[in-house]
Amino acid sequence: VEARADAAGQRALDEYLRLHPKKENRWVSGHWSPGESLDAAFLMWRAHEEPHEDWRRQQLRQVTMARRVAWVSPAPVLADGLEAVAGTGVAGYERFLEAIARHRAALEERLRALYPLDPVNASGRDEEARARLAAVMVDPSTVPAFDHRPAGLGEAAAGAGPSLVVLAAWNLVLFLAAVVAVVRYDVR
């Protein structure tokens, strides 16, 4: 995954340099630093993260499928239902990751609003630009707060619904099997 991510980041940088061939834009450390193009850094970061996101989505699909296959036993059904109510299962994890993605987008938007230099073209070793960048003071209260709330009661109940139905079906099947066993038992 990391090799694909590095290759994707390099392709994004190559495309950026093709579109913005200014000499100063060629100076890229791989991690943004003063004097580098802000847009190039964000572009490389997004391209680098995409293979990781693909891998994460694949892992979540596999985990979800394995958990559904395990529903042939009542114990995993109960565990899935309890996780849905508590908000700690796969769905809760996905909600958490979505909150992280929203927070990253908000941070990027805030950074772009504060950035005093040209976000497209790098300033290179321009001391005046570095001084303007160093002069930017960020009030911590203006930084977007991370906002992740657990699922509400309605969403938790809806998430636990399929587990409850399967659990009720398991109870019905086992109850009927017990009744049949008692009725067929010869007491003589």
KAQUI-V120914 format. One record per run of one state. SS is the DSSP state (H for helix, E for strand, L for the rest). FROM is the first residue (numbers start at 1). LEN is the number of residues. If there is no record, write none. Layout:
BEGIN
ss: [SS | SS]
from: [FROM | FROM]
len: [LEN | LEN]
END
This chain:
BEGIN
ss: [L | H | L | H | L | H | L | H | L | H | L | H | L | H | L | H | L]
from: [1 | 2 | 20 | 23 | 27 | 38 | 73 | 74 | 87 | 90 | 115 | 127 | 136 | 140 | 143 | 153 | 185]
len: [1 | 18 | 3 | 4 | 11 | 35 | 1 | 13 | 3 | 25 | 12 | 9 | 4 | 3 | 10 | 32 | 4]
END
